[in-house]
Amino acid sequence: MKIGNPIDKATGSSSSHRTEGATTTSSGKTSSLDGGVSQSAKVSLSPMATSLFSGSDPAFDAGKVDKVKQSIDDGTYKVDPEVIADKLISNAKDLLKRSSN
């Protein structure tokens, strides 16, 4: 998602937009005039986003990562091109199904 005016970013100009209680510059920085944060400026994260930020993603297996890293360091890691090709084809099929729906 792009925020701001692309022309301002390209030229490096720093225009500002004043709203009730704050001034926002084209760089995206907001300086509060009343010292507080309005309700509309608060963010709440979904449980999925919270788990990603906390590092407790169940899909991440640190032990597996360590084994792969060690085999790469040892020079024993083998790439199976057939498995890679099969997964690329499978992913492409999934993407095509999604785009046709």
N, CA and C atoms as a LAMMPS dump frame, in Angstrom:
ITEM: TIMESTEP
0
ITEM: NUMBER OF ATOMS
303
ITEM: BOX BOUNDS ff ff ff
-5.0000000000000000e+02 5.0000000000000000e+02
-5.0000000000000000e+02 5.0000000000000000e+02
-5.0000000000000000e+02 5.0000000000000000e+02
ITEM: ATOMS id mol type element x y z
1 1 1 N 0.838 -1.164 0
2 1 2 C 0 0 0
3 1 3 C 0.882 1.226 0
4 2 1 N 0.589 2.142 -0.897
5 2 2 C 1.359 3.367 -0.984
6 2 3 C 0.616 4.477 -0.249
7 3 1 N 1.364 5.252 0.489
8 3 2 C 0.783 6.354 1.236
9 3 3 C 1.465 7.633 0.79
10 4 1 N 0.686 8.648 0.599
11 4 2 C 1.258 9.93 0.215
12 4 3 C 1.137 10.167 -1.274
13 5 1 N 1.578 11.309 -1.688
14 5 2 C 1.517 11.703 -3.083
15 5 3 C 2.815 11.296 -3.758
16 6 1 N 2.754 10.425 -4.805
17 6 2 C 3.983 9.978 -5.455
18 6 3 C 4.789 11.117 -6.056
19 7 1 N 4.142 12.202 -6.45
20 7 2 C 4.859 13.335 -7.015
21 7 3 C 5.733 13.982 -5.951
22 8 1 N 5.203 14.11 -4.724
23 8 2 C 5.982 14.68 -3.624
24 8 3 C 7.211 13.841 -3.331
25 9 1 N 7.068 12.517 -3.367
26 9 2 C 8.186 11.63 -3.077
27 9 3 C 9.243 11.723 -4.162
28 10 1 N 8.808 11.833 -5.429
29 10 2 C 9.758 11.884 -6.539
30 10 3 C 10.557 13.18 -6.538
31 11 1 N 9.894 14.269 -6.187
32 11 2 C 10.579 15.56 -6.213
33 11 3 C 11.254 15.889 -4.901
34 12 1 N 10.895 15.136 -3.854
35 12 2 C 11.518 15.372 -2.558
36 12 3 C 10.913 16.549 -1.819
37 13 1 N 9.778 17.062 -2.315
38 13 2 C 9.159 18.191 -1.636
39 13 3 C 8.492 17.717 -0.359
40 14 1 N 8.292 18.619 0.528
41 14 2 C 7.719 18.284 1.818
42 14 3 C 6.499 19.15 2.069
43 15 1 N 5.384 18.778 1.436
44 15 2 C 4.156 19.507 1.681
45 15 3 C 3.522 18.973 2.943
46 16 1 N 2.665 19.763 3.554
47 16 2 C 2.019 19.27 4.761
48 16 3 C 0.525 19.452 4.651
49 17 1 N -0.193 18.603 5.375
50 17 2 C -1.643 18.625 5.389
51 17 3 C -2.075 18.747 6.842
52 18 1 N -2.836 19.749 7.147
53 18 2 C -3.246 19.982 8.525
54 18 3 C -4.664 19.491 8.718
55 19 1 N -4.848 18.655 9.741
56 19 2 C -6.168 18.169 10.108
57 19 3 C -6.435 18.583 11.537
58 20 1 N -7.623 18.327 11.993
59 20 2 C -7.991 18.706 13.35
60 20 3 C -7.134 17.946 14.359
61 21 1 N -6.253 18.627 15.057
62 21 2 C -5.454 18.03 16.118
63 21 3 C -4.074 17.562 15.706
64 22 1 N -3.757 17.54 14.411
65 22 2 C -2.437 17.052 14.008
66 22 3 C -2.047 17.634 12.663
67 23 1 N -0.751 17.636 12.404
68 23 2 C -0.218 18.047 11.121
69 23 3 C 0.518 16.86 10.526
70 24 1 N 0.192 16.505 9.287
71 24 2 C 0.824 15.373 8.621
72 24 3 C 1.614 15.876 7.437
73 25 1 N 2.889 15.511 7.363
74 25 2 C 3.722 15.908 6.234
75 25 3 C 3.684 14.811 5.178
76 26 1 N 4.167 15.116 3.974
77 26 2 C 4.16 14.125 2.901
78 26 3 C 5.085 12.953 3.207
79 27 1 N 5.98 13.105 4.15
80 27 2 C 6.843 11.99 4.523
81 27 3 C 6.101 10.98 5.384
82 28 1 N 4.85 11.288 5.77
83 28 2 C 4.056 10.366 6.559
84 28 3 C 4.163 10.595 8.047
85 29 1 N 4.955 11.547 8.487
86 29 2 C 5.128 11.799 9.914
87 29 3 C 4.008 12.706 10.399
88 30 1 N 3.481 12.391 11.555
89 30 2 C 2.413 13.182 12.136
90 30 3 C 2.877 13.755 13.46
91 31 1 N 2.705 15.049 13.606
92 31 2 C 3.017 15.656 14.895
93 31 3 C 1.701 16.057 15.54
94 32 1 N 1.455 15.536 16.713
95 32 2 C 0.204 15.789 17.404
96 32 3 C 0.245 17.157 18.057
97 33 1 N -0.834 17.896 17.898
98 33 2 C -0.917 19.22 18.504
99 33 3 C -1.464 19.158 19.919
100 34 1 N -2.273 18.141 20.201
101 34 2 C -2.867 18.057 21.522
102 34 3 C -2.13 17.089 22.441
103 35 1 N -1.057 16.458 21.97
104 35 2 C -0.256 15.575 22.807
105 35 3 C -0.808 14.181 22.963
106 36 1 N -1.998 13.905 22.46
107 36 2 C -2.597 12.582 22.605
108 36 3 C -2.759 11.885 21.273
109 37 1 N -3.262 10.678 21.343
110 37 2 C -3.508 9.892 20.14
111 37 3 C -5.01 9.736 20.002
112 38 1 N -5.523 10.084 18.834
113 38 2 C -6.96 9.957 18.621
114 38 3 C -7.336 8.494 18.493
115 39 1 N -8.604 8.19 18.723
116 39 2 C -9.091 6.816 18.649
117 39 3 C -8.854 6.236 17.263
118 40 1 N -8.952 7.042 16.218
119 40 2 C -8.782 6.541 14.856
120 40 3 C -7.334 6.179 14.542
121 41 1 N -6.388 6.6 15.364
122 41 2 C -4.979 6.309 15.123
123 41 3 C -4.527 5.03 15.811
124 42 1 N -5.389 4.404 16.596
125 42 2 C -5.014 3.189 17.305
126 42 3 C -5.17 1.98 16.406
127 43 1 N -4.302 0.996 16.595
128 43 2 C -4.289 -0.201 15.77
129 43 3 C -4.462 -1.417 16.652
130 44 1 N -5.286 -2.359 16.211
131 44 2 C -5.381 -3.634 16.915
132 44 3 C -5.014 -4.733 15.93
133 45 1 N -4.257 -5.706 16.417
134 45 2 C -3.775 -6.784 15.573
135 45 3 C -4.638 -8.024 15.721
136 46 1 N -4.776 -8.752 14.636
137 46 2 C -5.506 -10.012 14.671
138 46 3 C -4.678 -11.039 15.443
139 47 1 N -5.305 -12.113 15.892
140 47 2 C -4.531 -13.157 16.579
141 47 3 C -3.401 -13.714 15.71
142 48 1 N -3.627 -13.83 14.403
143 48 2 C -2.59 -14.342 13.501
144 48 3 C -1.405 -13.381 13.455
145 49 1 N -1.676 -12.086 13.322
146 49 2 C -0.595 -11.104 13.283
147 49 3 C 0.156 -11.079 14.606
148 50 1 N -0.565 -11.197 15.703
149 50 2 C 0.069 -11.216 17.02
150 50 3 C 1.007 -12.409 17.147
151 51 1 N 0.579 -13.575 16.658
152 51 2 C 1.445 -14.754 16.755
153 51 3 C 2.665 -14.624 15.859
154 52 1 N 2.523 -13.966 14.706
155 52 2 C 3.666 -13.765 13.832
156 52 3 C 4.697 -12.844 14.464
157 53 1 N 4.224 -11.783 15.121
158 53 2 C 5.141 -10.849 15.773
159 53 3 C 5.796 -11.455 17.003
160 54 1 N 5.094 -12.346 17.683
161 54 2 C 5.649 -12.928 18.903
162 54 3 C 6.636 -14.046 18.614
163 55 1 N 6.669 -14.525 17.369
164 55 2 C 7.592 -15.59 17.013
165 55 3 C 7.091 -16.966 17.394
166 56 1 N 5.814 -17.085 17.734
167 56 2 C 5.269 -18.378 18.126
168 56 3 C 4.506 -19.033 16.981
169 57 1 N 4.996 -18.874 15.777
170 57 2 C 4.363 -19.448 14.602
171 57 3 C 4.557 -20.958 14.621
172 58 1 N 3.478 -21.743 14.675
173 58 2 C 3.621 -23.196 14.735
174 58 3 C 4.193 -23.795 13.445
175 59 1 N 4.142 -23.054 12.329
176 59 2 C 4.669 -23.562 11.067
177 59 3 C 6.192 -23.461 11.014
178 60 1 N 6.798 -22.745 11.932
179 60 2 C 8.245 -22.564 11.955
180 60 3 C 8.873 -23.611 12.861
181 61 1 N 9.765 -24.406 12.302
182 61 2 C 10.45 -25.458 13.056
183 61 3 C 11.934 -25.105 13.127
184 62 1 N 12.353 -24.557 14.252
185 62 2 C 13.735 -24.112 14.416
186 62 3 C 14.712 -25.276 14.284
187 63 1 N 14.331 -26.448 14.75
188 63 2 C 15.2 -27.609 14.643
189 63 3 C 15.468 -27.988 13.194
190 64 1 N 14.424 -27.922 12.375
191 64 2 C 14.586 -28.237 10.95
192 64 3 C 15.479 -27.21 10.265
193 65 1 N 15.3 -25.944 10.631
194 65 2 C 16.127 -24.885 10.064
195 65 3 C 17.593 -25.11 10.429
196 66 1 N 17.853 -25.495 11.675
197 66 2 C 19.227 -25.76 12.116
198 66 3 C 19.848 -26.933 11.357
199 67 1 N 19.048 -27.99 11.117
200 67 2 C 19.553 -29.151 10.371
201 67 3 C 19.916 -28.763 8.938
202 68 1 N 19.042 -27.997 8.286
203 68 2 C 19.308 -27.577 6.904
204 68 3 C 20.534 -26.672 6.867
205 69 1 N 20.616 -25.756 7.819
206 69 2 C 21.778 -24.851 7.873
207 69 3 C 23.071 -25.642 8.06
208 70 1 N 23.029 -26.624 8.939
209 70 2 C 24.211 -27.44 9.191
210 70 3 C 24.612 -28.234 7.949
211 71 1 N 23.621 -28.789 7.235
212 71 2 C 23.95 -29.563 6.031
213 71 3 C 24.485 -28.665 4.923
214 72 1 N 24.021 -27.434 4.848
215 72 2 C 24.572 -26.482 3.873
216 72 3 C 26.013 -26.156 4.242
217 73 1 N 26.253 -25.906 5.536
218 73 2 C 27.615 -25.6 5.998
219 73 3 C 28.568 -26.777 5.742
220 74 1 N 28.064 -28.006 5.917
221 74 2 C 28.885 -29.2 5.71
222 74 3 C 29.076 -29.535 4.24
223 75 1 N 28.25 -28.947 3.386
224 75 2 C 28.31 -29.269 1.96
225 75 3 C 27.578 -30.545 1.606
226 76 1 N 26.709 -31.015 2.499
227 76 2 C 25.98 -32.258 2.255
228 76 3 C 24.53 -32.033 1.828
229 77 1 N 24.105 -30.787 1.728
230 77 2 C 22.722 -30.486 1.347
231 77 3 C 22.528 -30.806 -0.133
232 78 1 N 21.524 -31.598 -0.437
233 78 2 C 21.226 -31.992 -1.806
234 78 3 C 19.913 -31.362 -2.252
235 79 1 N 19.922 -30.767 -3.432
236 79 2 C 18.724 -30.165 -4.012
237 79 3 C 18.097 -31.198 -4.941
238 80 1 N 16.797 -31.464 -4.766
239 80 2 C 16.082 -32.402 -5.626
240 80 3 C 15.254 -31.606 -6.629
241 81 1 N 15.734 -31.476 -7.87
242 81 2 C 15.042 -30.642 -8.854
243 81 3 C 13.638 -31.138 -9.181
244 82 1 N 13.38 -32.451 -9.072
245 82 2 C 12.043 -32.967 -9.354
246 82 3 C 11.039 -32.485 -8.311
247 83 1 N 11.436 -32.483 -7.061
248 83 2 C 10.546 -32.008 -5.995
249 83 3 C 10.253 -30.522 -6.185
250 84 1 N 11.278 -29.752 -6.514
251 84 2 C 11.095 -28.32 -6.736
252 84 3 C 10.149 -28.082 -7.912
253 85 1 N 10.338 -28.813 -9.002
254 85 2 C 9.475 -28.667 -10.179
255 85 3 C 8.035 -29.039 -9.84
256 86 1 N 7.844 -30.13 -9.103
257 86 2 C 6.492 -30.545 -8.725
258 86 3 C 5.792 -29.482 -7.877
259 87 1 N 6.522 -28.896 -6.94
260 87 2 C 5.916 -27.871 -6.079
261 87 3 C 5.626 -26.595 -6.859
262 88 1 N 6.499 -26.224 -7.797
263 88 2 C 6.242 -25.049 -8.628
264 88 3 C 4.99 -25.251 -9.476
265 89 1 N 4.845 -26.435 -10.056
266 89 2 C 3.659 -26.733 -10.867
267 89 3 C 2.409 -26.716 -9.999
268 90 1 N 2.484 -27.292 -8.822
269 90 2 C 1.347 -27.31 -7.899
270 90 3 C 0.936 -25.894 -7.494
271 91 1 N 1.922 -25.06 -7.174
272 91 2 C 1.628 -23.668 -6.805
273 91 3 C 1.013 -22.907 -7.971
274 92 1 N 1.51 -23.15 -9.181
275 92 2 C 0.967 -22.48 -10.363
276 92 3 C -0.481 -22.895 -10.588
277 93 1 N -0.779 -24.184 -10.405
278 93 2 C -2.158 -24.671 -10.554
279 93 3 C -3.073 -24.004 -9.533
280 94 1 N -2.61 -23.907 -8.289
281 94 2 C -3.409 -23.258 -7.24
282 94 3 C -3.689 -21.801 -7.591
283 95 1 N -2.677 -21.09 -8.069
284 95 2 C -2.856 -19.69 -8.438
285 95 3 C -3.832 -19.543 -9.598
286 96 1 N -3.756 -20.441 -10.57
287 96 2 C -4.683 -20.394 -11.702
288 96 3 C -6.115 -20.675 -11.268
289 97 1 N -6.295 -21.595 -10.326
290 97 2 C -7.632 -21.882 -9.811
291 97 3 C -8.207 -20.662 -9.122
292 98 1 N -7.397 -19.991 -8.313
293 98 2 C -7.86 -18.798 -7.587
294 98 3 C -8.229 -17.676 -8.528
295 99 1 N -7.442 -17.478 -9.575
296 99 2 C -7.697 -16.362 -10.491
297 99 3 C -8.912 -16.624 -11.371
298 100 1 N -9.286 -17.887 -11.602
299 100 2 C -10.44 -18.189 -12.432
300 100 3 C -11.743 -18.149 -11.654
301 101 1 N -11.672 -18.156 -10.333
302 101 2 C -12.896 -18.125 -9.499
303 101 3 C -13.409 -16.762 -9.303
